[in-house]
Amino acid sequence: MLLAALKPYLVTFIPIFLAIDAVGTVPLYLGLTEGLTHKQRNRILNESIVVASVLAVLFVVLGRAILTGLGITIDDFRIAGGILLFIISVYLILPGKSRGVFGDMRSEDLGTFPLATPLITGPAVIVTTMMLIDNFGRIATLTALMANMALTWTILRTSGYLTRVLGRPGMKAFSKISYIFLAAIAIMIAREGLQNTIYAFQLRQ
């Protein structure tokens, strides 16, 4: 009886967990916050979880109405988010003036972009929550979403222990590798959006 009552929450929790991919975000989070103080890192983490949660809840409640009203598709999100994320990764990888410009920006905006969106609440989370609402309702979806946000905060909050293990030289190398993965993720997001857009266009012909 109890298992049957909890089933909708368990079934909605797992897809959202996979869509957020908190474990996969760890190297990117550590790389983006490398060199920041413990206080700055905690502020950015708290801000990113709050913003990501607000965005996710907003789309759970009003997602379809917003997209329909603006004439925006999920694939539009994928393309735009992928392009912006790729630009950020290039700033991080390459030395020079552009890296310095991003260094000025990231202490203020890093919690919002790219951590809150599209890394934590991205197109995958938006699409997943919309599908789960249709099958299991808003209450189960919102509950699973908030549980996942709490779990994501815990995973990222404790990821700092990896810094102590790797040391400063190891973290620098780790950061560069994570930026390359960030660029690859950006291309993947944009590619999926573009492929779906082209496929939808061909179907209309």
BELVENJO-V171248 format. One record per backbone hydrogen bond with DSSP energy under -1.0 kcal/mol. CO is the residue of the C=O (numbers start at 1). NH is the residue of the N-H. Records with the same first field share a line. If there is no record, write none. Layout:
# BELVENJO-V171248
CO=NH, NH
This chain:
# BELVENJO-V171248
1=5
2=6
3=7
6=10
7=11
8=12
9=13
10=14
12=16
13=17
14=18
15=19
16=20
17=21
21=25
25=29
26=30
27=31
28=32
29=33
33=36
37=41
38=42
39=43
40=44
41=45
42=46
43=47
44=48
45=49
46=50
47=51
48=52
49=53
50=54
51=55
52=56
53=57
54=58
55=59
56=60
57=61
58=62
59=63
62=66
63=67
64=68
65=69
66=70
67=71, 72
73=77
74=78
75=79
76=80
77=81
78=82
79=83
80=84
81=85
82=86
83=87
84=88
85=89
86=90
87=91
88=92
89=93
90=94
96=100
97=101
98=102
99=103
100=104
101=105
102=106
105=108, 109
106=110
109=113
110=115
111=116
112=117
114=119
115=120
116=121
122=126
123=127
124=128
125=129
126=130
127=131
128=132
129=133
130=134
131=135
132=136
133=137
137=141
138=142
139=143
140=144
141=145
142=146
143=147
144=148
145=149
146=150
147=151
148=152
149=153
150=154
151=155
152=156
153=157
154=158
158=161
159=162
160=163
161=165
162=166
163=167
167=171
168=172
169=173
170=174
171=175
172=176
173=177
174=178
175=179
176=180
177=181
178=182
179=183
180=184
181=185
182=186
183=187
184=188
185=189
186=190
187=191
188=192
189=193
190=194
191=195
192=196
193=197
194=198
195=199
196=200
197=201
198=202
199=203
200=204
